[in-house]
Amino acid sequence: MLRRFRQIALVLGIATAMAGAAQAQRPHIGGHLLYNFDVEEFGIGAQFSYPLSRKLEFYPSFDYYFVDPGSLWQLNADLKYKLREEHNWFYVGGGLGIARASAGNFDDTDVGANLFGGWETLIGQRVHPYLEGRLTLADDTRFQLAGGLNITIF
């Protein structure tokens, strides 16, 4: 597991270094509602997008699932690549996901690779709705759909 974590971290580091400076892009922060098909539960989350170049963004996020009993959350460190930029952005990406589950005497941390794709509209100047599907490949592979709002900051 530690070896896989190092490999994913190395790929993220190289891609970030090669991305270059952002060109006339602004960071976004937002929130979303989600449904995880594997645990069959709803959740909430938050994300931050920081442009590294015109089409590439650093995209960390956090998801919390409403499981009972116990708790389940996932922290993601991803890169998002925009496929099209007009009035709508279609994007794909990948990175690292670290999930933590606990219930009673059970505690488990699962590290895996994220693959995702989505759509974000640019209808408004400051607020942008989006939809996204995310697959986390790990010991406990998970798939979720999320929808939310991104808000332009700065």
MORAPE-V691904 format. One record per backbone hydrogen bond with DSSP energy under -0.5 kcal/mol. CO is the residue of the C=O (numbers start at 1). NH is the residue of the N-H. Records with the same first field share a line. If there is no record, write none. Layout:
BEGIN
CO=NH + NH
END
This chain:
BEGIN
1=5
2=6
3=7
4=8
5=9
6=10
7=11
8=12
9=13
10=14
11=15
12=16
13=17
14=18
15=19
16=19 + 20
22=24
27=153
28=49
29=151
30=47
31=149
32=45
33=147
34=43
35=37 + 145
36=40 + 41
41=36
42=66
43=34
44=64
45=32
46=62
47=30
48=60
49=28
50=58
55=82
56=52 + 53
57=80
58=50
59=78
60=48
61=76
62=46
63=74
64=44
65=67 + 72
71=102
72=65
73=100
74=63
75=98
76=61
77=96
78=59
79=94
80=57 + 82
81=92
84=90
87=122
88=86 + 90
89=120
90=83 + 84
91=118
92=81
93=116
94=79
95=114
96=77
97=99 + 112
98=75
99=110
100=73
101=108
102=71
103=106
106=103
108=101
110=99
112=97
113=137
114=95
115=135
116=93
117=133
118=91
119=131
120=89
126=152
127=124
128=150
129=121
130=148
131=119
132=146
133=117
134=144
135=115 + 137
136=138 + 142
137=113
138=141
139=141
142=136
143=37 + 38
144=134
145=35
146=132
147=33
148=130
149=31
150=128
151=29
END
